[in-house]
Amino acid sequence: MNLKDLQSDVLRISDIYAREHNIDRDRDWALLKLQEELGELTKEHLNASGRARGKPDAKALADEAADVLGMLLVYCDSAGIDLEQAKGQMAQVASETLNHLNLDGLPSA
């Protein structure tokens, strides 16, 4: 599944959630929810690394990472960010950075 299709599915789910809970999903809400999900991912990371009271749970860690991705997709939609363009920019920066590093004699991945 490509990013646009995933974003479309996530937005449909988010629409249902908003309707059922009477939530106005503006851009600020999307960013705050993204931050909330990042906090939950951080908690699971701390559990997994033994730096919190909770037990390590690989499934919970993966679930929270997926939630961060989902809310990032919602935020990008609300902010008018074109995912394919952003992905292309990131690919170009990564490629240029790797080419620069390889010129310095570092092994490639």
N, C-alpha and C positions, 0 to 999 in steps of 0.2 A: 504494500500500500504506500502511495506517495504522500508527501506532507499535506498537499491540498485535500486529498480524500480523507486523510486522518482528521484534519482540521474540520472538515465538513461534518464528519460523524460526531466529533467532540462537541461542536456547536449545536448539533441537534439534541444531544444529551443535555447540554447546558440549558437549552431552551426549555426542555421539559422540567428540569430542576427548578429553573427560575419561575416558571408558571405554577408549579406545585407549591412553591414556598413564597410566592408573591415577592420576588426579588427583582429590583431594577438593576440590571447588569450593565452599568456604565463602565467607562474606562478606569475610573478610580477603583470601582469594586473589583474589576478584573486584576488590577495590580495588587490590591490588598489580599485577594484570595491567592494569588501567586506567592506572595510573601508568606501567607499562612501555610501553604503547602510546602514551601521551602523550609519553614520551621519544623514541620512534621518530618520531613526528610532528614533534617539535621538531628532531630531526636533519635531517629532510627540509626543514623550513622554513629552517634555517640554510644548507643546501645551496642552496636556491632563492634565498636572499637574498645569496649570495656570502660568507657569513660562516663557512664551513666548508670543509674540503678536498674534499668530495664534489662531484660534478657535479649541477647542477639536474636534477630528474626529476619532471615534473608528474604522471605516472602514479603514481610512488611516493608523492608527497605526498598525492594523492587516496586511494590505498590505505590509507595510515596514518591519514588522517582517518576513513575508513570503519571501520578497526579500533578507533579510539577510540570511535566511536559504538556499535559492536557491544559492546565491553566495558562501556560505560556502561549499555546495555540489560541486560547480564548482572548488573552490580552492582545496578541498580535492582530487579531481580527478587529478588536475594538479600537486599536490605535492606527489601523490602516496600514499595517506593515505587510508587505508582500513577501511571503515566506520563500518563494522560489528565488526572488531577487536577493533576499538576505542569505539564503543558502549559497547562492552563487558568489556573493561577496566573501563569505567565510571560506569557501573553497579556494578562491583566488588568493586570499591572504595566507591560508595554510600552505598552498603550493609555493608562493613566493618565499615564505619563511623557511620551508623545508629546502628549497633550492639554495637559499642563502646559507643555511646551516651546512648543507652538504659541500658547498664550496670551501668551507672552513675545515674540511677533513673529518667531519663527524659522520658516523655510519648512518645510513638511512634505515627507516623502520621496515 
